[in-house]
């Protein structure tokens, strides 16, 4: 009987994968690198993810959620003028990059450049994330036009 999945191990794989893929790119690290950094046996990886592409799609979801949790409320704050909200949203993103010494760039953008032509699953994920981001910004800009 197989062992039940351990959410802590899964979380460690996601964190290690995010760190390594952000630093070295998707093709710059392998499953062995990810499992070594997570401190789990290589074979364990496939108990949690069907492939490295499946891992990166979940990493992209988590990355977007971290942006949305921090800066989404700014775009939705009806007490602020819409163009101020857009400006503050991008200032927040810029501050994140400044804190990291402008190294690494945007994980979504990096993965889009590296994998959008190579992986249909990753391309679909990136397309969905960009569409979500676009809808948020369009809503603010349309509100600004109406005002």
C-alpha positions as CSV (number, residue, x, y, z in Angstrom):
1,X,0.0,0.0,0.0
2,X,1.5,3.4,-1.0
3,X,2.2,6.0,1.7
4,X,-0.2,8.9,1.8
5,X,1.0,12.2,0.4
6,X,2.7,14.5,2.9
7,X,1.7,18.2,2.4
8,X,5.0,19.3,4.1
9,X,7.1,17.5,1.5
10,X,4.9,18.9,-1.3
11,X,5.4,22.4,0.1
12,X,9.1,21.9,0.3
13,X,9.3,20.8,-3.3
14,X,7.3,23.8,-4.4
15,X,9.5,26.2,-2.4
16,X,12.7,24.6,-3.7
17,X,11.4,24.5,-7.3
18,X,10.3,28.2,-7.1
19,X,13.7,29.2,-5.8
20,X,15.7,27.2,-8.3
21,X,13.6,28.0,-11.3
22,X,13.6,31.7,-10.4
23,X,17.4,31.7,-10.0
24,X,18.4,29.4,-12.8
25,X,15.4,29.0,-15.1
26,X,13.4,26.0,-15.9
27,X,16.1,24.4,-18.0
28,X,18.8,25.4,-15.7
29,X,17.8,23.0,-12.9
30,X,16.6,19.4,-12.8
31,X,14.3,17.3,-10.6
32,X,17.5,16.1,-8.8
33,X,18.4,19.7,-8.0
34,X,14.9,20.5,-6.7
35,X,14.6,17.4,-4.6
36,X,18.1,17.9,-3.2
37,X,17.3,21.4,-2.1
38,X,14.0,20.2,-0.7
39,X,15.8,17.5,1.2
40,X,13.7,14.6,-0.2
41,X,14.6,11.6,-2.3
42,X,14.4,12.2,-6.1
43,X,11.8,9.4,-6.5
44,X,9.5,11.3,-4.1
45,X,9.0,14.1,-6.6
46,X,6.7,12.0,-8.8
47,X,4.5,11.2,-5.9
48,X,3.5,14.9,-5.9
49,X,3.9,16.0,-9.5
50,X,3.5,14.3,-12.8
51,X,6.4,16.3,-14.3
52,X,8.6,19.3,-13.8
53,X,6.1,21.2,-16.1
54,X,3.3,20.3,-13.6
55,X,5.5,21.7,-10.8
56,X,6.1,24.9,-12.6
57,X,2.4,25.5,-13.3
58,X,1.7,25.2,-9.6
59,X,4.7,27.5,-8.8
60,X,3.3,30.1,-11.2
61,X,-0.1,29.9,-9.5
62,X,1.5,30.4,-6.1
63,X,3.7,33.3,-7.4
64,X,0.6,35.0,-8.9
65,X,-1.4,34.5,-5.7
66,X,1.4,36.2,-3.7
67,X,1.3,39.2,-6.0
68,X,-2.5,39.3,-6.0
69,X,-2.7,39.0,-2.2
70,X,-0.3,41.9,-1.7
71,X,-1.3,44.2,-4.5
72,X,-4.7,43.1,-5.8
73,X,-6.4,45.0,-3.0
74,X,-4.8,48.2,-4.2
75,X,-6.4,47.8,-7.7
76,X,-9.8,47.1,-6.0
77,X,-9.7,50.0,-3.5
78,X,-12.6,52.1,-4.7
79,X,-11.6,54.9,-2.3
80,X,-8.6,55.6,-4.4
81,X,-8.7,57.1,-7.9
82,X,-8.2,54.4,-10.5
83,X,-5.0,55.8,-12.0
84,X,-3.5,56.1,-8.5
85,X,-4.4,52.5,-7.9
86,X,-2.6,51.4,-11.1
87,X,0.4,53.5,-10.3
88,X,0.6,52.1,-6.7
89,X,0.2,48.6,-8.0
90,X,3.3,48.9,-10.2
91,X,5.2,50.8,-7.6
92,X,4.6,47.8,-5.3
93,X,5.9,45.4,-7.9
94,X,8.9,47.7,-8.5
95,X,9.7,47.8,-4.8
96,X,9.6,44.0,-4.7
97,X,12.3,43.9,-7.4
98,X,14.3,46.7,-5.8
99,X,14.4,44.7,-2.5
100,X,15.9,41.8,-4.5
101,X,18.5,44.1,-6.1
102,X,16.7,43.9,-9.4
103,X,18.0,40.3,-9.9
104,X,15.8,37.4,-11.0
105,X,13.1,39.4,-12.7
106,X,9.5,38.4,-12.8
107,X,9.1,34.6,-12.5
108,X,6.0,34.7,-14.8
109,X,7.8,36.7,-17.4
110,X,11.0,34.5,-17.1
111,X,9.0,31.3,-17.6
112,X,7.0,32.8,-20.4
113,X,10.2,33.7,-22.3
114,X,11.7,30.3,-21.7
115,X,8.8,27.9,-22.1
116,X,5.9,29.4,-23.9
117,X,6.9,27.8,-27.2
118,X,8.0,24.5,-25.6
119,X,5.1,23.6,-23.3
120,X,1.4,23.9,-24.0
121,X,0.5,23.4,-20.4
122,X,2.8,26.2,-19.3
123,X,1.7,28.4,-22.1
124,X,-1.9,28.0,-21.1
125,X,-1.1,28.8,-17.5
126,X,0.8,31.9,-18.4
127,X,-2.0,33.0,-20.8
128,X,-4.5,32.6,-18.0
129,X,-2.4,34.5,-15.5
130,X,-1.8,37.4,-17.9
131,X,-5.5,37.5,-18.7
132,X,-6.3,37.8,-15.0
133,X,-3.8,40.6,-14.6
134,X,-5.1,42.3,-17.7
135,X,-8.7,42.2,-16.5
136,X,-7.7,43.8,-13.2
137,X,-5.9,46.6,-14.9
138,X,-8.6,47.1,-17.6
139,X,-11.2,47.5,-14.9
140,X,-9.2,50.3,-13.3
141,X,-8.5,52.0,-16.6
142,X,-12.2,51.8,-17.7
143,X,-13.2,53.3,-14.4
144,X,-10.7,56.1,-15.0
145,X,-12.2,56.7,-18.4
146,X,-15.7,56.9,-17.0
147,X,-14.6,59.4,-14.4
